[in-house]
Amino acid sequence: MKRFGLAAGLVITGLLVLAALLSLVWTPADALAVRPGDRLLAPSWAHWLGTDRMGIDIVSRLMVGARTTLMVGVLAVLGAIVVGVPLGVWAGQRRGLGADIVLRASDILFALPALLLAILLVAARGASVGAATVAIGIATIPVFVRMARAATLSVTALDYIDAARVAGTSEPAIAVRHVLPNIAPTIGVQASASFSTAILAEAGLSYLGLSAPAGVPTWGRMMRDGQADLFLNPWPALVPGFAIALAVLGFNLLGDGLRDLLDPRLKEWR
């Protein structure tokens, strides 16, 4: 059953990545072409999931929106890893005021939701994909700080770390040679889980108009535009909502499957 969850997560995330990459070279129709005569069409061979209130093909907008979702998720999570993991490892290797400052700053950031950070950035810089990415990335940093610190404390308590210190190995060298390779699987699992959170955050921000500008298709904006015609034609609102739920499910299944596969404590006895 555990392997089934991992396989399902790989399939769902693989389809999402494939749709995003395919949108770079091909979509069933122009994702920005407005056709008033084709507005709110039901699914057909010409338009597989119908059209929205502007007559734009939903599948095409969905594929382009997947590209925006993946870009925001990858950049936000990658930025959080680059900042959060080194800080967490550093705080786990040391005691004193410096480590306490890092942990308390992490707690403060953890208390600030991504939406509030996005509102502040939008007020200063204007609505953009970059502002949403930075806000989501900053809000995700505390997760990796805590995860990296806890994993570092577990690794540095082992005997071979004491032996390395006795041999004269510096703390930065221990972090690179011993700590990071051992905590990498844990960080990878957390990255997959954080990716699903980033997808939800980006969808919420774009729904509120705090992410991509109006000319860039996003799943959250598609839901907002489609809700006005929900009782006339539910497809423009339901399809992006289902895509968001499926993407979150896929990355959660992937994260759970990787955790079960990489953590020896969770392996079943045969």
Buried (B, 14 or more C-beta within 10 A) or exposed (E): EBEEBBEBBBEBBEBBEEBBEEBEEEBBBEBBEEBEEBBBBEBEEEBBBBBBBBBBBBBBBBBBBBBBBBBBBBBBBEBBBEBBBBBBBBBBBBEEEEBEEBBEBBEEBBEBEBBEBBBEBBEEEEBBBBBBBBBBBBBBBBBBBBBBBEBBEBBBEEEEBEEBEEEEBEBEEBBEEBBBEBBEBBBBBBBBBBBBBBBBBBBBBBBBBBBBEEEBBBBBBBBBBBBEBEEEBBBBBBBBBEBBEBBBBBBBBBBBBBBBBBEEEEEEEE
